[in-house]
Amino acid sequence: MKVAKKTAKKRAPKKIPNIGRGEETRRMILDAAIKVFAAHPYNAASIRMIAAQGGFYHGLIRYHFPNKAIIFKTVVEEVNQHLLNANKEWLSEISTRSPKKALALYLDRLIEYFQNQPEAFRIFVQNISHDDPSSLPGYSHMVNYVISSQKEFENTFKMLPKDMVRRFLTAFNVLAVNYMGADKFYAEIQGLVPKSDEYFRWVKKTMISIFLPLIKEIIPSE
């Protein structure tokens, strides 16, 4: 009597989203990559992690992006350019206001941006402490953002010495990027809830208390 052989059930392959292989797919991959790189340093992130975040085969990623380095470089360029464009708009808004009103409005815009798009700040925090940041793909875009934002400030406030603007912005950006990109850490220190209104009020008040006196020394109030 023949015994029927049991055949192992084949696992169904992971379903690939039916959205074609065009710009929409590329956008989906980049959106997933932004979230992964915001949560993990470049060296710790992987294409498989991006695929898991997006819910698709990692092979689909390789069809559009040959390797992780190109994905990261594309992500960094995109988020930095978006932030730089926003920064230009904020400077246009504050250019004719008094120091106190200008700083308060600029911080409001910065906080609003973080609340809607926190990834840019977190990608900075995750990677600028790298032992050799210049070896990171896309590092030049991070540097370019800082240099370009400095130039925008210099063009907006032409009456100020450039070296003064650069020192001011370096200190301002260090605090802003850390307070936003590492908000969980700084909120816990203050006994506050990350991303809460109370935390953002603390950030704004702290930044104003530090930088407004410096601004008043170099820019006359209205």
C-alpha positions, 0 to 999 in steps of 0.5 A, a space after each residue: 500500500 502506497 503512502 502518499 507523500 506529504 508535500 510542504 506548503 510553500 510560503 506565499 511570497 510577500 506581495 509587491 504593491 501594485 503601483 508600477 515601477 515609476 516615480 510613485 514606486 521611487 517615492 514610496 522607497 524614499 519615504 520608507 528610507 527617510 524613516 529608517 535613516 531618521 531612526 538609525 545611523 547610516 552604518 546601522 541601517 540596511 536595505 532590508 530595513 527599508 523594505 520592512 518599513 515600506 512593506 515590500 521586497 528589498 529586490 524592488 529597491 535594488 531595481 530603482 537604487 543599486 545600493 544603500 549609499 545612493 539611497 542615503 545620498 538621495 534622502 539627505 539631498 532631498 531633506 536638506 533642500 526642502 529645509 533650506 527652501 523653508 529657511 528662505 521663506 522664514 528669513 523673508 518673514 522675519 527680515 523687517 521685524 524687531 529682534 524679539 519678534 523676529 526670533 520668536 517667529 523664526 523659532 515658531 516656524 522651526 518648531 512647526 517644521 519639526 512637528 510635521 517633518 522631524 526626520 531632517 533633524 534626526 538624520 543630522 543627529 544620527 550621523 554628524 557624530 560619525 568618526 569620519 563623517 566625510 566618508 558618508 555618502 551625502 555628507 557634502 549635502 549636510 555641509 552645503 545646507 549649513 553653508 547655504 543657510 549661512 549665506 541666506 542669513 548674511 544676505 538677509 542681514 547685510 549690515 552684520 559682519 559675516 564672521 559674527 553671523 557664522 558664530 551666531 548661527 553655529 551656536 544656534 544650529 547646534 542647539 536647535 538641531 539637538 533640541 529637535 533631533 534628540 527631543 526625547 533625550 532633552 525632554 526627559 532631562 527636563 521631566 517633559 513629554 517629547 513633542 508635547 506643547 510644554 516641551 516646545 514652549 521650553 525649547 522656545 523660551 530657552 532659545 530666546 533667553 540665550 540668543 535674544 540678548 546677543 541679537 539685541 547687541 548687534 541689531 537695533 530694535 524698532 
